[in-house]
Each structure stands twice: as C-alpha cells, then as structure tokens.
Amino acid sequence: MRRPRIEIIGAASGHGAPDPRCGDAPAALQAAGLLPRLRAAGLDAVWRATVKPTTANARTPLTAVMQMGRDLARHTAASIARDCMPLVLGGDHSCAIGTWKGVAQATTGPLGLIWIDAHMDAHTNETTESGRLHGMPLACLLGHGDPELVGIANGARLEPQNVCLVGIRSYEAGEAALLERLGVRIFTMREIRQRGLAAVMADAREIASTGTAGYGISVDLDAIDPHDAPGVGSPVKGGLKATDLLGALAELANDPTLRALEIVEYNPYLDCGAQTIALVPAIAEALLSPQRMLEFALR
C-alpha cells in the first residue's frame, strides 16, 4: 500500500482563544525540527504552508477566524486533491472549521471525524458563556453557528452520525444539548476509565468510517492530562495519559481510510521540559509510522 505524502499546514492563529500565544505553535514546531523528525521516521513529509491572519483581519477574533477558515479550507482541499494527507498544526481549535470543511469539500462522499478533546467545542453565539470562537468549531462543522463561518467552503459540513467525541470532561449545558439533539456520540473520560481507551477508539473509528468515504482525527492536546501535556491553553485535570493515547492511535496506524490529521492548542510558552511539544511528532508517528511507535513504547 502506498502511503500518501504528508503535507504540513501550520495554523498560526490564537485569535479564537483567551490566550493567543498558541498562534506561535507552528513556528515553535518548525524550529524544533518537526519536519526532519517525521522524515527520519520514514514519512514522506513536506511543510506546505503556514496560514495566518493579515493585520487587517486580525483586528477582531471573528475576522481572523473567518480568514483562517477560508485559507485553511483552500489548503486542505488542495492537499486532498493532490492525493496527499493534510497535517494541520495549530493554533487554537477554531482552525478546525477550515481544516475539516476543506477536507469534506474535497472528499467524494461523507467525511467522518473523531474529535479528541477535553471540551465539546460545540457552542453557538446563543449558548456560549465566554464568546470565544475556539469553543464553537464543532457546531460550525455540523452546520450550526455564525452563518459566515458555517458558509466557509461552500457550506461543506459533517453529518452528526459520522462524528464522535473522545475524552470529554469539561462542557456547558448548551453545547451538550445541541450534540444530544443531533445524536452525536460522546465518549466521556468516565466511560474511557470504565472501558479502556483502546475499546473506545475502536468504537470511534467504527462511527467515523461506517458509511463514509474516509475520516479525520482532530487532536486537541488538552485532551491529555496536564501532568503529561502542560503546554496547552485550556488544561483540564483528569485527562488521557499520553502513552495511552499514543498506543490507541497506533492501533489505527496506516489506516487507508484516514484522510487527515489535526493537532491543535499547543502553547509553547506554557510548556514544561518540552513535554508537550514532543507529543506532536509522537502523535503523527503513532498514526503514520508504526515502527517509530514501537520504538517509543520501548524507551
């Protein structure tokens, strides 16, 4: 089986979050040698682009997120059209609007999505308590929220039966009500502790791949417990162990139906001992280079 070329797309914006410094994540990852590490792991990878808001559009969070969404959607759609796999590195999670709308637009048939996160990110303007746009991308992807954000990539959207959330432990009533009404499957940390992450991820893959033309994985690093991943914008205690997540992702390694990967919310200014930055290539390698995952497990 030919493995697709990996096209890295940086999403250099933190305008959707209360701490905008996660917008510096792509530059920090590039400076830390992410691309050479992935190539050393045997991956055919290139750094295709880094997307950031213009000075004019950065004046308000909405205009910045709108531009990011449109630009990212163009890049991810073009990557899929080239028969490549987009690897989007953020940046706050509002970038997911563009990432997955672009992938969905370029995919022939429905697209599934596994959303790995401490939060639901499914607020609309009517339900949000904070007004922060990084708490709204999943709602937009499902067709709910600000019309201009929903309309990105010709209004491409995901169907709720093809979407699931993994690692949830912090949310508000309004977003939970929307996902419940739509029938989106939610795997909370309580269920993960009861059943084990491997079993949950197997179910998640089934949901995202059944009746679809492929699926994507969006990893918010705050899904991982802050003890293992301190460098995130919105840490929540009681999360996934890093080794457990890497092992579960390795079970999906080289899945031919995986269309794209997104890793977001790394804040280089909050990291401790380079713990969090090391997880970004480890996550990519776990999914895309099983031999390097084995080496990681044996260290």
Secondary structure by P-SEA (a helix, b strand, c coil): ccccbbbbbbbccccccccccccaaaaaaaaacaaaaaaaacccccccbbbbbcccccccaaaaaaaaaaaaaaaaaaaaaacbbbbcccccccaaaaaaaaaaaacccbbbbbbbccccccccccccccccccccaaaaaaccccccccccccbbbbbcccccccccccccaaaaaaaaaaccccccaaaaaaccaaaaaaaaaaaaccccccbbbbbccccccccccccccccccccccaaaaaaaaaaacccccccbbbbccccccccccaaaaaaaaaaaaaaccaaaaaaaaac
